[in-house]
Amino acid sequence: MSNKLSALLLGTALSLGAVAGAFAQDKNIKIGVLTDMSGLYSDIGGQGSVIAAQMAVEDSGLTAKGWKIDIVSADHQNKPDIGTNIGRQWIDVEKVDIFMDVLNSGVGLAINNLVKEKNAIMINTGAATSDLTNAQCSPNTVHWVYDTYMLANSTGAALVKAGGDSWYFLTADYAFGAALERDTSAVVTKSGGKILGAVKHPLNSSDFSSFLLQAQASKAKIVGLANAGGDTTNSIKQAAEFGIVKGGQKLAGLLLFINDVHSLGLNVAQGLNFTETFYWDLNDQTRAFGKRYSERSKTKAQPSMIQAGVYAGLLHYFKALEAMGGNPHDGAKIVAKMKDMPTDDALFGKGEIQPNGRKIHPAYLFEVKTPAESKGPWDYYKLIGTTPADKAFRPLSESACPLVKK
C-alpha cells in the first residue's frame, strides 16, 4: 500500500471517528411546546406550559453540564391541520426533538402519527383521548397526566356508586368528547347505571341553552359534561341559570381543571366532584412548585395538571438522555429508555411508563370547597378519595396496543 493511500485511509478513518464521536456526544436539544395559546384551553396549557418547560430545563441542571437546550412554542388553534403543519416545519426545518403539551385530542392524534413517521418524541400532557395508548399507541409517544379512561373510571364509577345511576351527556363534538363519552358510558353501564341519551355541541360554544334543555328533559340524575375548558365553565354557568341542580339533577364535570374552578368562582363551583392527578396543595413538594410557578405567572395562577405534567415529563426525559450520554434525535430509542427507568418526581411521585406509553400514577377524586371552607387564593379542593396508580388507568390486559405483549 502506498504512503499516499495509507494517509488517505487514515484521514478518512479519523474523520469518521470524529463524526461518530460528535454524534455520540450530541447534547443539543430543541423542545417544542405545541398548545392552545389563544382559545378556550389557553389557561390550562398555553403560556403556562412554556413556563413549566423553562422550569424543568433549569431544574434539570443539564445546561451547567454542557447541554444546549432551546424551547420554541406555537398556537395550534385547536386545529389538527394547523398543528400538523407546525409540527412538520418544526421537525424538518427547526430540528425540534420533542413535542410537549399538545392540548386537544384531535391535534394530539395527528402529532402522534407525525412523531412516529419522523422518529421524534411527543410527551402528551394535554390531550385526553385514551386512544393514544390504546389502539393508536406509538413507540414515540408517552401519555403523561390523565386520559378519558382514567377520568371515566374514577369520576363515573364513584357517582354511580353514590346513586347517580342514570346519565345524559353534553359532549364536545370532536375526538376528545367522543372518547370521554364512550369511556364514561362503558364505566357507567358496567357499574349498573343507564345512559338515557347524549347531545353533541360545537367546540368553543357560547350558548348551551338548547343542549341543557334536552338534558333537563331527560330527567337523568347525572348530566355528564364530556367537554373541557371554556365549554365546561360556560355549560356549568348556564346550567345554574336553568336551575338544573336545584331541580334535582347533578352535574358531573368529567374533566375539570383548577383554572376552571377559579373562573367559575366557589359560589358556582362548590360541591362539584371531579378527578385530577395533580393539585398544587397536595403536599409540601407540590406547594413549593406551585409557589415558584405562580411567581412567574402574569396572572399569579397556580399550575394546572397539564402544566405540571410538562414539567415532570421533561425532567424524566432529561434523566433518560443523561443516562444515554447524549444523542437526543433517536425518538423511539429515547422513549424506550424512559420506559426502562422508573419515574420519580416531586409533582406526581413514583410511577412508571408502561409498554403502551401510558405513564401511571395515582388519581384523586376532589370536591370543590364552599366559600366558607376556602382559606385563601386558589384553596379550592378537598380530597374525597384516591385511586392507586395500578387501578387508575386501563389494565394492560384490556389494551389493544400492539406494543403490549399479550
Buried (B, 14 or more C-beta within 10 A) or exposed (E): EEEEEEEEEEEEEEEEEEEEEEEEEBBBBBBBBBBBBEBBBBBBBBBBBBBBBBBBBEBBEBEEEEBEBBBBBBBBBBBBEBBBBBBEEBBEEEEBBBBBBBBBBBBBBBBBBBBBEBBBBBBBBBBBBBBBBBEBBBBBBBBBBBBBBBBBBBBBBBBBEEEBBBBBBBBBBBBBBBBBBBBBBBBBBEBEBEBBEBBBBEBBBEEBEEBBEBBBEBEBBBBBBBBBBBBBBBBBBBBBEBEBBEEEBBBBBBBBBBBBBBBBEBEBBBEBBBBBBBBBBBEEEBBEBBEBBBEBBEEEBBBBBBBBBBBBBBBBBBBBBBEBEBBBBBBBBBBBBBBEEEBBBBBBBEBBBBBBBBBBBBBBBBBBBEEEBBEEEBBBBEEEEEBEBEBBBBEBEEBEBEBBEE
